[in-house]
Each structure stands twice: as structure tokens, then as C-alpha cells.
Amino acid sequence: MLLLQLLLLLLLLLLLLLLLLLLLPLLLMLLLLLLLQQLLLLHQLLIMLLLLLLLLLLLLLLLLLLQLLLLLLLLLLLLLLLLLLLLLLLLLLLLLLLLLLLLLLLLLDAAIFT
């Protein structure tokens, strides 16, 4: 489930990056064309709105990258927890093996002295 969420988030991030890469030259060309004309107040307002849109897209991209980083950190922590659980299980198995060896030595000792 977490891996599916991670993949969907990565896909969304790639789509947003593609959209940003497609929109950025268009926005820059439009800004350049509007600046080449003798700018009116309406054009300046349009330029400010386009820059605000670009800034919002960059902020959304940054937030998605942060969420992806947090999901990767959570996945790493879960993997570390699984590794610790495996190590604990291995230590428990080793303790059980040592107890069986001790029981075998006690039985062998009892068999020798009888």
C-alpha cells in the first residue's frame, strides 16, 4: 500500500514537473512579448498573475518533493524496524540453541554418572 502510494506520488510529481517544463518557456515567451510592447497597466497585472502562477506551481512541486522525502524516510524507518525485528528473532533463536545445547550437556552428564 505504501509502495503504491509512493509510486502514485512519484507519477504525480513527474507529471507536475513535465507541466512546469512545458509551461515555463511559454510563460517566459509571453513575458518577453509583453515586455517588448509598451506595457500597459493591464499587461503588468497579467505578468504579475503569471509570475504568481509560476511561483505557486514551484511551491506545489516543492511540497510534493517534501512529501516524497517524508514517505521515503518512513519507508526507511519501517525497513530498519523490520531489520531490528529480524535481529531480535535471530538472537532468540541463538538463545534457544544455547539452551538446547545446555540441556544436551546436562543429559550427557547425567548419562555418564549413572
One Martini backbone bead per residue (centre of mass of N, CA, C, O) as a GRO file, in nm:
protein
  114
    1MET     BB    1   0.060   0.063  -0.022
    2LEU     BB    2   0.308   0.248   0.010
    3LEU     BB    3   0.421   0.193  -0.273
    4LEU     BB    4   0.177   0.297  -0.429
    5GLN     BB    5   0.187   0.582  -0.313
    6LEU     BB    6   0.473   0.642  -0.412
    7LEU     BB    7   0.418   0.602  -0.716
    8LEU     BB    8   0.192   0.812  -0.742
    9LEU     BB    9   0.363   1.051  -0.645
   10LEU     BB   10   0.580   1.029  -0.863
   11LEU     BB   11   0.389   1.068  -1.103
   12LEU     BB   12   0.285   1.346  -1.017
   13LEU     BB   13   0.561   1.479  -1.014
   14LEU     BB   14   0.628   1.430  -1.314
   15LEU     BB   15   0.383   1.580  -1.428
   16LEU     BB   16   0.448   1.853  -1.299
   17LEU     BB   17   0.725   1.885  -1.430
   18LEU     BB   18   0.624   1.878  -1.720
   19LEU     BB   19   0.433   2.117  -1.697
   20LEU     BB   20   0.651   2.318  -1.615
   21LEU     BB   21   0.833   2.273  -1.870
   22LEU     BB   22   0.602   2.368  -2.065
   23LEU     BB   23   0.527   2.652  -1.929
   24LEU     BB   24   0.789   2.818  -1.903
   25PRO     BB   25   0.841   2.909  -2.203
   26LEU     BB   26   0.566   3.039  -2.242
   27LEU     BB   27   0.588   3.246  -2.018
   28LEU     BB   28   0.851   3.379  -2.116
   29MET     BB   29   0.746   3.464  -2.394
   30LEU     BB   30   0.512   3.634  -2.292
   31LEU     BB   31   0.682   3.826  -2.126
   32LEU     BB   32   0.857   3.928  -2.359
   33LEU     BB   33   0.626   4.035  -2.536
   34LEU     BB   34   0.511   4.231  -2.320
   35LEU     BB   35   0.781   4.392  -2.286
   36LEU     BB   36   0.813   4.490  -2.584
   37GLN     BB   37   0.588   4.627  -2.532
   38GLN     BB   38   0.405   4.882  -2.433
   39LEU     BB   39   0.321   4.884  -2.120
   40LEU     BB   40   0.050   4.818  -1.940
   41LEU     BB   41  -0.131   4.767  -1.662
   42LEU     BB   42  -0.260   4.500  -1.759
   43HIS     BB   43   0.005   4.357  -1.829
   44GLN     BB   44   0.126   4.369  -1.549
   45LEU     BB   45  -0.093   4.203  -1.418
   46LEU     BB   46  -0.046   3.953  -1.592
   47ILE     BB   47   0.244   3.908  -1.509
   48MET     BB   48   0.190   3.873  -1.209
   49LEU     BB   49   0.002   3.629  -1.240
   50LEU     BB   50   0.208   3.445  -1.381
   51LEU     BB   51   0.418   3.453  -1.154
   52LEU     BB   52   0.230   3.339  -0.940
   53LEU     BB   53   0.177   3.072  -1.081
   54LEU     BB   54   0.470   2.980  -1.086
   55LEU     BB   55   0.512   2.990  -0.780
   56LEU     BB   56   0.288   2.784  -0.712
   57LEU     BB   57   0.410   2.549  -0.870
   58LEU     BB   58   0.677   2.540  -0.713
   59LEU     BB   59   0.549   2.491  -0.436
   60LEU     BB   60   0.409   2.225  -0.510
   61LEU     BB   61   0.668   2.077  -0.586
   62LEU     BB   62   0.801   2.106  -0.309
   63LEU     BB   63   0.580   1.956  -0.148
   64LEU     BB   64   0.606   1.688  -0.302
   65LEU     BB   65   0.902   1.640  -0.232
   66LEU     BB   66   0.859   1.634   0.073
   67GLN     BB   67   0.662   1.396   0.075
   68LEU     BB   68   0.855   1.196  -0.056
   69LEU     BB   69   1.071   1.214   0.163
   70LEU     BB   70   0.888   1.119   0.396
   71LEU     BB   71   0.818   0.843   0.273
   72LEU     BB   72   1.110   0.741   0.258
   73LEU     BB   73   1.163   0.764   0.560
   74LEU     BB   74   0.940   0.568   0.646
   75LEU     BB   75   1.049   0.326   0.488
   76LEU     BB   76   1.323   0.318   0.633
   77LEU     BB   77   1.207   0.273   0.920
   78LEU     BB   78   1.062   0.008   0.855
   79LEU     BB   79   1.317  -0.144   0.769
   80LEU     BB   80   1.463  -0.112   1.041
   81LEU     BB   81   1.249  -0.258   1.209
   82LEU     BB   82   1.271  -0.527   1.058
   83LEU     BB   83   1.571  -0.572   1.121
   84LEU     BB   84   1.540  -0.575   1.431
   85LEU     BB   85   1.342  -0.813   1.439
   86LEU     BB   86   1.537  -1.017   1.307
   87LEU     BB   87   1.758  -0.992   1.522
   88LEU     BB   88   1.583  -1.084   1.760
   89LEU     BB   89   1.516  -1.362   1.640
   90LEU     BB   90   1.810  -1.458   1.624
   91LEU     BB   91   1.871  -1.434   1.927
   92LEU     BB   92   1.649  -1.629   2.017
   93LEU     BB   93   1.758  -1.873   1.860
   94LEU     BB   94   2.034  -1.877   2.001
   95LEU     BB   95   1.922  -1.921   2.286
   96LEU     BB   96   1.779  -2.188   2.222
   97LEU     BB   97   2.037  -2.336   2.136
   98LEU     BB   98   2.185  -2.306   2.407
   99LEU     BB   99   1.971  -2.455   2.576
  100LEU     BB  100   1.992  -2.724   2.422
  101LEU     BB  101   2.293  -2.768   2.481
  102LEU     BB  102   2.265  -2.772   2.790
  103LEU     BB  103   2.066  -3.011   2.801
  104LEU     BB  104   2.259  -3.209   2.661
  105LEU     BB  105   2.485  -3.190   2.873
  106LEU     BB  106   2.311  -3.285   3.112
  107LEU     BB  107   2.233  -3.561   2.991
  108LEU     BB  108   2.527  -3.657   2.953
  109ASP     BB  109   2.606  -3.632   3.251
  110ALA     BB  110   2.382  -3.824   3.356
  111ALA     BB  111   2.478  -4.072   3.183
  112ILE     BB  112   2.765  -4.101   3.304
  113PHE     BB  113   2.676  -4.112   3.631
  114THR     BB  114   2.483  -4.390   3.601
   0.00000   0.00000   0.00000
